[in-house]
Amino acid sequence: MKVEQIALKQERLTQLKTSLDNKYDLELEKAIEKIKENNAKIVCIQLPDGIKQYADEIRDILEKETGATIGIWMGSCWGACDTPQDLKSLNVDLLIQWGHSPWKWKYWEE
């Protein structure tokens, strides 16, 4: 790739990240940190239907920032208990799930 193409791709990814951050609180920095912290080489991301339209952009950002290979789980995502069953056979090092609603710990304490 030429230097100009690399610079344009990096600029595009920065713009996409800003755009996604303005629409959703995806905590991409936290995901990047977890991938690096776990030294994960193959990562599966699982998104709810409403966010799947941004899957390619999320994958591109995570791959650029971590160097990991990011796979997109296109099956269901109905909550934390709905994990893909075949991840071991795919040699996935880390699963990252996103949801639409924040987890409210205080709710259970009230």
C-alpha positions, 0 to 999 in steps of 0.5 A, spaced: 500 500 500 502 506 498 503 511 504 497 516 501 493 510 501 495 508 508 494 515 511 487 515 508 485 509 511 487 511 518 483 517 517 477 513 515 478 509 521 479 515 526 472 518 523 468 512 523 471 511 531 468 518 532 462 517 528 460 510 532 462 513 539 457 519 537 452 514 536 453 509 541 457 508 547 461 502 545 467 502 549 472 501 544 478 503 548 476 498 553 475 492 548 482 494 545 485 494 552 482 487 553 484 484 547 491 487 548 491 485 555 489 478 553 494 478 548 488 475 543 490 473 536 483 471 534 477 475 537 470 474 536 465 480 536 458 478 538 453 484 536 445 485 537 441 486 531 441 494 531 449 494 532 450 489 526 450 494 521 456 497 524 460 490 524 465 491 519 467 498 522 468 495 529 472 490 526 476 494 522 478 499 528 479 493 533 484 490 527 488 496 526 488 498 534 490 491 536 493 487 530 488 481 532 484 477 527 477 479 528 471 475 526 464 477 526 459 472 529 452 473 525 448 469 529 443 471 535 445 475 541 440 475 546 444 477 552 450 475 556 447 468 556 447 467 549 454 465 547 456 462 541 457 454 542 463 453 537 468 458 539 473 453 541 473 449 535 474 456 531 480 457 536 478 464 538 482 467 544 477 472 546 469 473 545 467 480 546 459 481 546 456 488 546 448 490 548 444 495 547 442 496 554 447 498 560 448 493 566 445 496 572 448 493 578 445 498 583 438 495 580 439 489 584 441 493 590 435 497 591 
